[in-house]
């Protein structure tokens, strides 16, 4: 099974990175192929709304997204991990998602959705934020839901941790690492496919 993970935090070894690491460790023990994109370290230009993809379903901008497009097409499972900044996904995460407009054209206009493959396609959304209210998670979830739907991920689970702000604070959460580990195992469980 091919697992694709997007780490959208600019902070290495921050809360999102720690949680994603736990998820990937639980999956890696099963021998699945894992590909991790650290979006903050990649050259991804913002979508230009140029309509260059509207006839082919292929973006005409040549940058790091080229490899991401191929990885999305081939993945059985996709993990989207982001801290919440100003009630939404990080700019790094959102830039990648916006560039998936080409998949929207391909799926809805050209009627060529990504095939489900032998293992089906599932997603996991991982969020961490410092706010006390859940509205940040709700806003981020709405964007992620549109992303997953556009790239033909019919179902995803959300793992969200609020009131987690300082670097490493997630390590003091009583259940977070266990929940992340369990979510990783659940993502690759084929009994429900």
Long-range contacts (C-beta under 8 A, 24 or more apart in sequence): 1-32, 1-33, 1-76, 1-77, 1-119, 1-188, 2-32, 2-33, 2-35, 2-74, 2-75, 2-76, 2-77, 3-27, 3-32, 3-33, 3-34, 3-35, 3-75, 3-76, 3-77, 3-78, 3-79, 3-187, 3-188, 4-35, 4-37, 4-71, 4-72, 4-74, 4-75, 4-77, 4-78, 4-79, 5-34, 5-35, 5-36, 5-37, 5-78, 5-79, 5-81, 6-37, 6-39, 6-78, 6-79, 6-80, 6-81, 6-82, 6-93, 6-96, 7-36, 7-37, 7-38, 7-39, 7-40, 7-81, 8-39, 8-40, 8-80, 8-81, 8-82, 8-83, 8-89, 8-90, 8-92, 8-93, 8-96, 9-40, 9-81, 9-82, 9-83, 9-90, 9-92, 10-40, 10-90, 10-92, 11-83, 11-167, 12-38, 13-167, 13-168, 14-83, 14-167, 14-168, 15-83, 15-128, 15-161, 15-164, 15-165, 15-167, 15-168, 15-169, 15-170, 16-81, 16-82, 16-83, 16-126, 16-128, 17-81, 18-168, 18-170, 18-171, 18-177, 19-81, 19-126, 19-128, 19-159, 19-161, 19-170, 19-176, 19-177, 19-180, 20-79, 20-81, 20-126, 20-180, 22-177, 22-180, 22-181, 22-184, 23-79, 23-81, 23-124, 23-126, 23-180, 23-181, 23-183, 23-184, 23-187, 24-79, 24-184, 25-181, 25-184, 26-180, 26-181, 26-182, 26-184, 26-185, 27-184, 27-185, 27-187, 27-188, 30-188, 32-188, 35-71, 35-75, 37-68, 37-71, 37-96, 39-90, 39-92, 39-93, 39-95, 39-96, 40-92, 44-68, 44-92, 44-95, 44-96, 44-99, 45-95, 45-99, 46-95, 46-98, 46-99, 47-95, 47-98, 47-99, 47-101, 49-101, 53-101, 53-102, 53-105, 53-106, 54-105, 54-109, 56-110, 57-102, 57-103, 57-105, 57-106, 57-107, 57-109, 57-110, 57-112, 58-102, 58-106, 59-99, 59-101, 59-102, 61-99, 65-96, 65-99, 68-96, 68-99, 69-102, 69-103, 72-100, 72-103, 72-114, 72-151, 73-114, 75-121, 76-117, 76-119, 76-120, 76-121, 76-122, 77-119, 77-121, 77-122, 77-123, 77-124, 77-187, 77-188, 78-121, 78-122, 78-123, 78-124, 78-148, 78-151, 78-153, 79-123, 79-124, 79-125, 79-126, 79-187, 80-123, 80-124, 80-125, 80-126, 80-144, 80-147, 80-148, 81-125, 81-126, 81-127, 82-126, 82-127, 82-140, 83-127, 83-128, 83-129, 84-127, 84-128, 84-129, 84-130, 84-131, 84-136, 84-137, 84-139, 84-140, 86-136, 87-131, 87-135, 87-136, 87-139, 87-140, 88-136, 88-139, 88-140, 88-143, 89-140, 89-143, 89-144, 94-143, 97-143, 97-144, 97-146, 97-147, 100-147, 100-150, 100-151, 103-150, 103-151, 103-152, 104-150, 107-150, 107-152, 113-152, 114-151, 114-152, 115-152, 116-152, 116-154, 119-190, 119-193, 120-193, 121-152, 121-153, 121-154, 122-153, 122-154, 122-155, 122-156, 122-157, 122-187, 123-148, 123-153, 123-155, 123-156, 123-157, 124-156, 124-157, 124-158, 124-159, 124-183, 124-184, 124-187, 125-156, 125-157, 125-158, 125-159, 125-160, 126-159, 126-160, 126-180, 126-183, 127-158, 127-159, 127-160, 127-161, 128-160, 128-161, 128-162, 128-164, 128-170, 129-160, 129-161, 129-162, 129-163, 129-164, 129-165, 130-162, 130-163, 130-164, 130-165, 131-162, 131-163, 132-162, 132-163, 133-162, 134-160, 134-162, 136-162, 137-162, 157-183, 157-186, 157-187, 159-183
